[in-house]
């Protein structure tokens, strides 16, 4: 590609599929049916830079509420890196958030760039991966549509942020994603991915419930499991390690705007892309 004029605009659904394929190529291991809940969260929150009618960079700035947005899916094709295309798209897309607080889970190597855009560190998220022993939790049942408002509210309380449209779609049953409700009201979503499965969100009231939900998820999903645990939830991290889930890498949770929230002790993130 010779380097023609760059057009920045909202992605089409087909382009979001392409960008998720880019994420797979980068080793992010996306879910098998992420597109629908991602777009349901904010269909105007996914942006692409196009050169000669071909997507070359992408980013999402999803407005979850009147107060909160989340930035993710920041990707650029390897052959178009170093030309400022992705950075220009970053600035273009951030305007979509208006005066909302914006969160992101960033790689440590990019901290200086995030800080330059006004983002400040507020914690970390640790990814755990492995194959724990699975045990079905007696009394656990799949969530139904009638359960979603209560589960969405519990996730907001646990994470500190309301993300209603996203969670209502994410927690709903699909071919490759099931949310299980435990007998004590906690819940866990098991999401089949290009390889293995990811767990998240997980919301529990105590260590016993969190452990039961994790081992239930392991019994329901083949292959390696992955879960993203805020560093502010050390008790859940300890349970992961006890179940032979190994810390794989860490991202930095950052915010642009005044933030005082901190996730609860037994909470795991739904996705690093949308929070």
Secondary structure as UniProt FT lines:
FT   STRAND          6..10
FT   HELIX           13..25
FT   TURN            26..27
FT   TURN            32..33
FT   HELIX           34..41
FT   TURN            43..44
FT   STRAND          46..51
FT   TURN            52..53
FT   STRAND          54..63
FT   STRAND          68..76
FT   HELIX           78..80
FT   TURN            81..82
FT   HELIX           85..94
FT   HELIX           95..97
FT   TURN            98..99
FT   STRAND          101..106
FT   HELIX           108..110
FT   HELIX           111..116
FT   TURN            117..118
FT   STRAND          120..130
FT   TURN            138..139
FT   STRAND          141..142
FT   HELIX           145..147
FT   HELIX           148..159
FT   HELIX           164..170
FT   TURN            175..176
FT   STRAND          177..181
FT   TURN            183..184
FT   STRAND          187..193
FT   STRAND          197..203
FT   HELIX           207..220
FT   STRAND          225..230
FT   TURN            231..232
FT   HELIX           234..242
FT   TURN            243..244
FT   STRAND          246..256
FT   TURN            265..266
FT   STRAND          267..268
FT   TURN            272..274
//
